[in-house]
Every structure is written in structure tokens, then in C-alpha cells.
Amino acid sequence: MANRTRTCKRQTGFTLLVLLFLLAGFGVAMAALGTLWHTHVQREKEAELLFVGDQYRLALESFRASRKAGEPIAPKTLTALLADYRDSRLTRHLRKLYRDPVTGSDEWGLVRDAQGGITAIYSQSDKTPFKTANFPNRYEAFVAAKNYSAWRFQADPLEVKTDPK
């Protein structure tokens, strides 16, 4: 009996050691999974930013296209894109005001013209984008962007028509 007691005392730490290694391995796996999840969420936010930014760009172009002579070229506020009463009927250039998917805020960076009209929007995030290639031709300037605030969603420049004489 004395022999058996001595062997059991030598092996008592083995189970604890295996449990500690399993716990450490589980921690490393969870850290890797967290990194993958963060990357996935960030890429989804980028895709949503591209969609939302394009919706605002199209709305700005629609606002400008529906103007009559003497009316402002660009809206003074984003809410003017929701309900435009410049014509005899209500025109909705945008379905709703979107949140910035990267910051989660309702506040957008706005680029204004000399008259104070909004000509472009951008996210106010200073995060570095994952996406650095394969943009549509319209957004090829995004390739060189160092942060999301450099992604400017701008209406196409006005075409100046001249009389051919």
C-alpha cells in the first residue's frame, strides 16, 4: 500500500498541467476568432459605406437635375433631399437619411460649394480602409485613400453647355 500512495502523489499535477494547456490553447483560438470577426465586420461596414455613399451621390445628382433656372444647384441640408418642394409636386431624391456605417453616427462630413450647397459627403472616420482596390471607375480615387474620410461621394461636375456659333 505504501508504494501505491507514493505513485499517486507524483502524478497529481499532471491533470492540472493538461487543463492549463487546454485553457491557453482555447484562449489563442478565441483571439484568432476575434480578429477574423473584426475583419469581417469591418469589410461589411465598408460595403455598406460604398452603398450609402452612392445613394447620397445619386440623390445630389437628382436634386441638381430637377432644378429650374435660378434655383439652387445643391441642397443646403441633407433633409432637403428627402422632400424637395421646388416643383409643384413633392420630389424625393433620397428615401431616408442614412447613418454613417463606419462611425455609427448620423453626422456626415459635408463638402459645400461657394453658395453653401452640399456637393459631396464623406465619413468622418480616420480608420484605415481594408479595401484598397477593385473600386468602380467612378471611385478610382479611393485606391490611394489613407482613411475613410478620403472617400468622397461627390455628384458629377456640372456640364457647361455652350452655344456652337
C-alpha positions, -999 to 999 in steps of 0.1 A, spaced: 0 0 0 28 24 7 41 20 -29 7 29 -43 4 61 -23 38 74 -35 29 70 -72 -4 88 -68 13 118 -52 38 121 -81 10 122 -107 -14 147 -91 -1 178 -110 -5 162 -145 -42 168 -148 -38 204 -138 -10 209 -163 -31 194 -192 -60 217 -181 -38 248 -182 -25 239 -217 -61 234 -229 -71 267 -215 -42 285 -231 -50 269 -265 -86 279 -262 -75 315 -254 -53 316 -285 -81 302 -307 -106 328 -293 -82 356 -300 -78 345 -336 -115 342 -340 -120 377 -326 -95 390 -352 -114 373 -380 -147 385 -368 -134 421 -365 -121 419 -401 -155 405 -413 -175 433 -396 -151 460 -410 -155 447 -445 -193 447 -442 -192 483 -430 -170 492 -460 -195 477 -484 -224 495 -467 -205 528 -468 -200 523 -505 -237 517 -510 -249 545 -487 -224 570 -502 -235 561 -537 -272 567 -526 -262 602 -515 -243 608 -547 -273 598 -568 -296 620 -547 -273 650 -551 -273 645 -588 -311 640 -589 -315 672 -569 -294 691 -594 -311 676 -624 -345 686 -613 -337 723 -608 -351 751 -629 -332 782 -639 -324 804 -609 -329 777 -583 -300 764 -562 -278 737 -578 -272 719 -545 -293 714 -513 -283 734 -482 -291 704 -459 -294 666 -463 -330 667 -453 -338 687 -485 -330 655 -504 -360 638 -486 -386 663 -496 -380 687 -524 -409 712 -529 -392 733 -556 -415 720 -582 -453 719 -580 -451 683 -567 -431 666 -540 -399 650 -552 -379 626 -530 -343 623 -541 -334 601 -512 -356 575 -493 -342 582 -459 -312 598 -442 -286 571 -437 -263 567 -408 -226 565 -414 -219 528 -411 -183 532 -401 -188 556 -372 -225 547 -365 -233 584 -363 -259 605 -381 -232 631 -388 -215 632 -422 -187 653 -434 -201 677 -460 -183 694 -489 -200 727 -498 -199 749 -528 -195 787 -528 -232 792 -522 -233 768 -492 -249 739 -511 -238 703 -504 -218 688 -533 -204 657 -516 -204 637 -484 -178 616 -466 -174 596 -435 -157 613 -406 -138 582 -396 -100 582 -396 -98 544 -397 -77 528 -424 -98 510 -450 -92 473 -458 -104 478 -494 -77 493 -515 -85 480 -550 -113 469 -573 -134 500 -570 -159 511 -597 -144 535 -621 -163 564 -605 -144 558 -573 -109 550 -585 -96 579 -564 -104 557 -533 -74 534 -541 -50 560 -527 -71 568 -497 -54 565 -463 -87 567 -443 -124 566 -448 -127 603 -447 -109 605 -480 -137 585 -497 -157 615 -511 -190 607 -526 -194 636 -550 -220 644 -576 -207 646 -611 -195 680 -621 -219 702 -639 -217 702 -677 -214 737 -690 -233 739 -723 -220 764 -748 -237 776 -779 -219 765 -810 -217 796 -832 
